[in-house]
Amino acid sequence: FFTGGVECGATTEIYGEFGCGKTQFCHTMCVMVQKSRDEGGLAGKAIYLDSEGTFEPTRIESIAKANGLDTNVALEGIIHVEAHNSADQYYLLQQIEHSLIEDKDIKLLIIDSATGLFRQDYSGRAMLSERQKYMDEFLTMASNMANFHKIAIIWTNQVMVNPGVFYGDPITAIGGTVLAHKSTYRVYFKKSGAYRMAKMVDSPKHGQIEVMFGLSESGVVDYEEAERLEKERKANKLKAKKEEKKVEVEE
C-alpha cells in the first residue's frame, strides 16, 4: 500500500472519522486507476458503489485535470451506482459481478461505505447479530470478487469512540471481527493539523507503518507536496491581509 499502490486481488479497508480524507482517497484512486501502467495506473475503469451520497463529479474533474487527464474521459471511466438501503447495496454488488464478467477493463471497485447502510437498517443491540450476519455475507461476496476477478477493492468504514480505552486513541472501526477478517489491508486515517496521517493497522506484508499526506485540488498528495501547498496558502493569506491593511490606510 505505501510502497506500490493498492493491491489487486485484495480488499483494502480505509477507516477514520469524518473529514479525515477517506472519500478524497477513493476519488483519487478512481482517477489514478485510469492512468497508463507506465504512470502508475492500470489503464482501467472504476466502479463507485455509493451508499452515502459522497461521489462528487467536480472532484473527479479537478483531480483528473491536475493529473493531466481529460475530465470527460475520466468521468466516463467511472461507473457510479447509488444504494439506498442494505438490500439495495447487496443487489447492486451482485450486478457489479456481472459487469466484471462482461467488461475486463474494470480494475477497481470502491464501496463508500461498506457499513453505513447496515448500521442504518439494523440498529440497536437486539439486531446486532442479524446485522453482522448480513454484513458478513456482503463482505464475503466482495472479497471473493476481488480474488476471482483480480481487481482492487477499497471499502471505507465508519468509526466509534471506545469508552473502555483510557490510554491511547479511543477511535475504533465498527464492524468488529466480521470486517477485520474480510479486509486484507486495514488503514486508519486521521487528521493531524492541516495534514492527514495514514497508519497501516493490519497487513500480511507490512508492519504498522505511518505516513503523512495532504489533500489538495489534485486529490491525495505526498506530505512534501502538501507542505509546499500549505506554505503557499499561508503566504497568500498573509499577502491578502497586507493588501487589505494597505487599502484601509489609503482610505
Secondary structure per residue as TSV (DSSP state, phi and psi in degrees):
chain	resnum	aa	ss	phi	psi
A	1	F	-	360.0	-48.2
A	2	F	T	-89.3	-7.0
A	3	T	T	-120.4	1.6
A	4	G	T	-174.3	32.2
A	5	G	S	85.5	-157.1
A	6	V	-	-101.7	134.5
A	7	E	-	-79.2	135.1
A	8	C	T	-80.9	149.5
A	9	G	T	79.7	12.3
A	10	A	E	-142.4	165.7
A	11	T	E	-113.5	137.8
A	12	T	E	-121.1	119.9
A	13	E	E	-97.1	129.2
A	14	I	E	-114.6	117.8
A	15	Y	E	-128.8	154.2
A	16	G	-	166.7	169.4
A	17	E	S	-75.6	172.9
A	18	F	T	-57.3	135.4
A	19	G	T	82.1	10.7
A	20	C	S	-87.3	-7.8
A	21	G	S	110.8	8.9
A	22	K	H	-59.1	-53.1
A	23	T	H	-69.0	-35.5
A	24	Q	H	-62.5	-38.7
A	25	F	H	-63.2	-44.4
A	26	C	H	-61.9	-42.7
A	27	H	H	-62.2	-42.5
A	28	T	H	-62.6	-42.2
A	29	M	H	-65.7	-33.1
A	30	C	H	-63.0	-30.8
A	31	V	H	-83.9	-45.8
A	32	M	H	-61.5	-34.2
A	33	V	T	-64.7	-21.8
A	34	Q	T	-83.6	-13.8
A	35	K	S	-71.2	161.7
A	36	S	-	-67.9	164.0
A	37	R	G	-63.4	-33.8
A	38	D	G	-64.8	-26.4
A	39	E	G	-97.0	7.5
A	40	G	T	95.9	4.9
A	41	G	S	-102.4	-163.7
A	42	L	-	-126.1	9.4
A	43	A	S	49.8	40.2
A	44	G	-	-124.0	-175.1
A	45	K	E	-107.0	167.7
A	46	A	E	-130.2	150.6
A	47	I	E	-115.6	131.9
A	48	Y	E	-113.9	102.4
A	49	L	E	-87.5	106.5
A	50	D	E	-104.2	112.7
A	51	S	S	-108.2	-1.7
A	52	E	S	-128.8	11.0
A	53	G	S	65.6	34.5
A	54	T	-	-94.8	-13.8
A	55	F	-	-69.8	129.0
A	56	E	-	-129.6	104.5
A	57	P	H	-56.4	-34.3
A	58	T	H	-65.8	-30.9
A	59	R	H	-69.7	-38.7
A	60	I	H	-60.7	-42.7
A	61	E	H	-61.3	-46.4
A	62	S	H	-68.1	-38.3
A	63	I	H	-67.5	-42.4
A	64	A	H	-63.2	-45.0
A	65	K	H	-60.5	-42.7
A	66	A	H	-66.6	-25.1
A	67	N	T	-99.8	12.3
A	68	G	T	75.5	23.9
A	69	L	-	-108.3	150.8
A	70	D	-	-67.0	127.3
A	71	T	H	-64.2	-38.5
A	72	N	H	-67.3	-41.0
A	73	V	H	-64.3	-41.0
A	74	A	H	-62.4	-42.0
A	75	L	H	-67.6	-37.7
A	76	E	H	-67.3	-22.7
A	77	G	T	-84.4	4.6
A	78	I	E	-122.6	122.4
A	79	I	E	-95.1	113.9
A	80	H	E	-102.5	122.4
A	81	V	E	-127.3	141.4
A	82	E	E	-111.7	133.3
A	83	A	-	-109.7	141.2
A	84	H	S	-113.7	-13.4
A	85	N	S	-153.3	172.3
A	86	S	H	-65.8	-34.4
A	87	A	H	-66.5	-40.7
A	88	D	H	-62.1	-42.0
A	89	Q	H	-63.9	-41.4
A	90	Y	H	-64.9	-44.9
A	91	Y	H	-62.2	-43.2
A	92	L	H	-63.6	-36.4
A	93	L	H	-64.6	-36.8
A	94	Q	H	-63.9	-40.8
A	95	Q	H	-67.9	-34.2
A	96	I	H	-63.4	-36.9
A	97	E	H	-62.0	-37.9
A	98	H	H	-62.4	-39.3
A	99	S	H	-64.1	-37.2
A	100	L	H	-65.9	-33.7
A	101	I	H	-70.4	-39.8
A	102	E	H	-81.6	-30.9
A	103	D	-	-124.8	100.8
A	104	K	T	-75.5	-5.6
A	105	D	T	-78.9	-14.2
A	106	I	E	-74.0	119.0
A	107	K	E	-118.0	-11.8
A	108	L	E	-140.3	135.4
A	109	L	E	-123.3	124.2
A	110	I	E	-103.8	131.5
A	111	I	E	-121.5	105.4
A	112	D	E	-125.8	96.2
A	113	S	-	-111.4	168.6
A	114	A	S	-79.9	-22.0
A	115	T	S	-113.5	-21.0
A	116	G	H	-54.5	-47.9
A	117	L	H	-72.0	-29.5
A	118	F	H	-68.8	-37.6
A	119	R	H	-66.0	-36.8
A	120	Q	H	-68.4	-44.5
A	121	D	H	-83.1	-24.6
A	122	Y	S	-125.9	70.4
A	123	S	-	-92.1	153.4
A	124	G	S	90.8	154.4
A	125	R	G	-64.7	-29.4
A	126	A	G	-64.5	-26.5
A	127	M	G	-105.6	8.1
A	128	L	H	-60.3	-44.8
A	129	S	H	-62.3	-43.8
A	130	E	H	-66.2	-40.8
A	131	R	H	-60.3	-46.6
A	132	Q	H	-63.7	-36.3
A	133	K	H	-63.1	-50.5
A	134	Y	H	-71.9	-33.7
A	135	M	H	-66.8	-38.0
A	136	D	H	-62.0	-42.3
A	137	E	H	-62.5	-43.5
A	138	F	H	-63.7	-48.1
A	139	L	H	-69.4	-33.6
A	140	T	H	-63.7	-43.2
A	141	M	H	-62.5	-43.6
A	142	A	H	-63.7	-44.3
A	143	S	H	-62.1	-41.9
A	144	N	H	-64.5	-35.9
A	145	M	H	-64.2	-43.0
A	146	A	H	-60.4	-44.4
A	147	N	H	-70.4	-44.2
A	148	F	H	-72.7	-44.4
A	149	H	H	-91.2	-4.5
A	150	K	T	56.6	43.2
A	151	I	-	-106.6	164.7
A	152	A	E	-92.7	132.9
A	153	I	E	-119.7	127.4
A	154	I	E	-118.0	124.5
A	155	W	E	-123.6	144.2
A	156	T	E	-97.1	157.4
A	157	N	E	-138.6	149.5
A	158	Q	-	-86.8	169.5
A	159	V	E	-130.1	167.7
A	160	M	E	-142.3	163.6
A	161	V	E	-92.6	123.1
A	162	N	-	-85.2	110.1
A	163	P	T	-67.5	-14.5
A	164	G	T	-82.8	-6.3
A	165	V	-	-93.2	113.9
A	166	F	-	-98.7	-23.8
A	167	Y	S	-126.1	140.7
A	168	G	S	86.5	-167.9
A	169	D	-	-80.6	119.0
A	170	P	-	-80.6	-5.6
A	171	I	E	-72.4	128.8
A	172	T	E	-137.1	148.9
A	173	A	E	-72.5	145.2
A	174	I	S	-85.0	170.9
A	175	G	S	102.8	-16.9
A	176	G	H	60.0	-148.9
A	177	T	H	-69.3	-24.3
A	178	V	H	-57.7	-50.1
A	179	L	H	-72.2	-40.4
A	180	A	H	-59.5	-39.8
A	181	H	H	-75.8	-21.8
A	182	K	H	-92.9	-11.9
A	183	S	-	-94.7	121.0
A	184	T	S	-67.0	-44.0
A	185	Y	E	-123.2	137.0
A	186	R	E	-121.3	122.4
A	187	V	E	-124.7	128.4
A	188	Y	E	-100.6	121.7
A	189	F	E	-100.8	137.2
A	190	K	E	-148.7	158.1
A	191	K	E	-75.0	146.6
A	192	S	E	-144.8	79.9
A	193	G	T	66.9	-127.1
A	194	A	T	-81.4	-5.1
A	195	Y	E	-114.1	-176.5
A	196	R	E	-130.3	154.4
A	197	M	E	-122.0	137.4
A	198	A	E	-117.7	129.4
A	199	K	E	-121.9	126.6
A	200	M	E	-77.3	105.4
A	201	V	E	-84.4	-37.9
A	202	D	E	-146.5	129.8
A	203	S	-	-160.2	140.4
A	204	P	S	-77.8	-7.6
A	205	K	S	-125.0	-11.5
A	206	H	-	-129.9	159.2
A	207	G	-	-83.7	-169.7
A	208	Q	S	-83.1	74.7
A	209	I	-	-77.6	145.4
A	210	E	E	-123.9	135.5
A	211	V	E	-135.3	151.4
A	212	M	E	-99.5	146.0
A	213	F	E	-148.6	175.9
A	214	G	E	-135.6	170.3
A	215	L	E	-117.9	136.4
A	216	S	E	-147.8	-173.5
A	217	E	T	-59.9	-27.4
A	218	S	T	-92.1	15.2
A	219	G	E	91.4	-141.2
A	220	V	E	-77.6	129.9
A	221	V	E	-130.3	158.7
A	222	D	E	-61.2	158.1
A	223	Y	H	-57.5	-41.7
A	224	E	H	-60.9	-42.4
A	225	E	H	-69.1	-39.3
A	226	A	H	-63.2	-38.9
A	227	E	H	-66.0	-40.9
A	228	R	H	-63.3	-43.7
A	229	L	H	-66.4	-36.0
A	230	E	H	-67.9	-40.6
A	231	K	H	-64.1	-40.1
A	232	E	H	-64.9	-40.9
A	233	R	H	-63.8	-44.3
A	234	K	H	-65.4	-39.3
A	235	A	H	-64.3	-41.4
A	236	N	H	-66.8	-36.3
A	237	K	H	-67.1	-42.1
A	238	L	H	-66.1	-40.6
A	239	K	H	-62.5	-41.5
A	240	A	H	-64.7	-37.8
A	241	K	H	-66.4	-41.8
A	242	K	H	-63.5	-41.2
A	243	E	H	-67.0	-35.7
A	244	E	H	-66.3	-42.6
A	245	K	H	-65.5	-37.9
A	246	K	H	-62.4	-41.4
A	247	V	H	-64.3	-40.5
A	248	E	H	-65.0	-39.5
A	249	V	H	-65.7	-44.0
A	250	E	H	-63.6	-33.5
A	251	E	-	-72.3	360.0
